[in-house]
Amino acid sequence: MTAPLLLTPGPLTTSARTRQAMLVDWGSWDDRFNQLTASVCEQLLAIIDGAGSHHCVPLQGSGTFAVEAAIGTLVPRDGKVLVLINGAYGKRLARICEVLGRDFSTFETAEDEPTTATDVDRLLHADPAITHVALIHCETSTGILNPLPAIAQVVKTHGKRLIIDAMSSFGALPIDAREVPFDALIAASGKCLEGVPGMGFVFADRQALAAAQGNCHSLAMDLFDQHSYMTRTGQWRFTPPTHVVAALHEALLQYQEEGGLPARHERYASNCQALLDGMAELGLRSFLPVDIQAPIIVTFHAPQDPRYRFKDFYERVKAKGFILYPGKLTQVETFRVGCIGHVDAAGMRAAVKAIAEVLQEMEVLEI
Ligand SMILES: *Cc1c(COP(=O)(O)O)cnc(C)c1O
């Protein structure tokens, strides 16, 4: 049996070429490995046109490790973070501030309602103690897109600093560091770049990072130290995720060959459209209106039928070769289907066909 396609928020399906890049064992002192790291960081910076303004600081671990490291390193201990929330990942930002002992306040909108620049303007006027704003670009718990460029301008106008969790959008949705001001933008190897999971990276504003010495509460999470050590030695501080770096390097070569960000965006947009069209034909409604739906992951209302059970549905669709994802909403029963990873529109149509067959088998759907 061939491996199922992962239609999830990550880990994602990767190409055979990316997986093959992991068949070599690298030494962390090896010059060639250190060149690989340097090349990865350079290519990542180029995606946001950030070479003149930001450093790329890679960090071992999953994406959340890098988010925690960015907040811990860049928010001074006497700073205050305004956390913008419309889903589970936004809540996680607030939880990180709480655990790290950084003062914070939250602003929460409904899960189908983007935060607006007007909201942020009002909130910053109301509380001058705020030093940093933290935002999720694409809130993966629903697939909603928040208006990053407008919010970034307002934060800058107020002279405040922005921290962006762009984990599920980086590489697929355009973000230009020359036009969108931010202190930190965080993403990871295993999402839209189609590498394997295991490392995150933070694009940190050069001046903000230079001023961040001693902020961090943690040795391993200190991006200032991670960056200065890497600049001095060319090596990672502590054991690097060598195979993950090699896979990401290979994934980035394929990203460029495909046509870079515009091509990646177009493939995911066409995946998303194929999915929405196919599911609409089955009578399955998506949770978000199309104008705020990012082409990353789609939340669908579960069929209103007592015979529908997610676990059963999931297992049957998996047996046909596709891994779906549970919903993450508290109020309504939903499930999610990702549009990202090494998959094209034909793959998405095959997934919809499998879903249709399963719902017929479960007698939830009569076609
Ligand atoms: C995937 C993701 C993360 C990181 O999650 P991990 O499980 O730590 O990799 C953070 N924020 C968003 C928006 C994500 O989609």
The ligand as an SDF file (V2000), in Angstrom:
LIG
                    3D

 15 15  0  0  0  0  0  0  0  0999 V2000
    1.6120   24.5880   12.8980 C   0  0  0  0  0  0  0  0  0  0  0  0
    1.4550   25.8950   13.5690 C   0  0  0  0  0  0  0  0  0  0  0  0
    2.2340   26.2380   14.6950 C   0  0  0  0  0  0  0  0  0  0  0  0
    3.2740   25.3270   15.3060 C   0  0  0  0  0  0  0  0  0  0  0  0
    2.7780   24.1740   15.7920 O   0  0  0  0  0  0  0  0  0  0  0  0
    3.7820   23.0110   16.2190 P   0  0  0  0  0  0  0  0  0  0  0  0
    2.8600   21.8900   16.5560 O   0  0  0  0  0  0  0  0  0  0  0  0
    4.5720   23.4800   17.3750 O   0  0  0  0  0  0  0  0  0  0  0  0
    4.6690   22.7440   15.0330 O   0  0  0  0  0  0  0  0  0  0  0  0
    2.0860   27.4990   15.2310 C   0  0  0  0  0  0  0  0  0  0  0  0
    1.2230   28.3790   14.7050 N   0  0  0  0  0  0  0  0  0  0  0  0
    0.4700   28.0890   13.6330 C   0  0  0  0  0  0  0  0  0  0  0  0
   -0.4490   29.1340   13.1000 C   0  0  0  0  0  0  0  0  0  0  0  0
    0.5460   26.8410   13.0320 C   0  0  0  0  0  0  0  0  0  0  0  0
   -0.1980   26.5460   11.9510 O   0  0  0  0  0  0  0  0  0  0  0  0
  1  2  1  0
  2  3  1  0
  2 14  2  0
  3  4  1  0
  3 10  2  0
  4  5  1  0
  5  6  1  0
  6  7  2  0
  6  8  1  0
  6  9  1  0
 10 11  1  0
 11 12  2  0
 12 13  1  0
 12 14  1  0
 14 15  1  0
M  END
$$$$
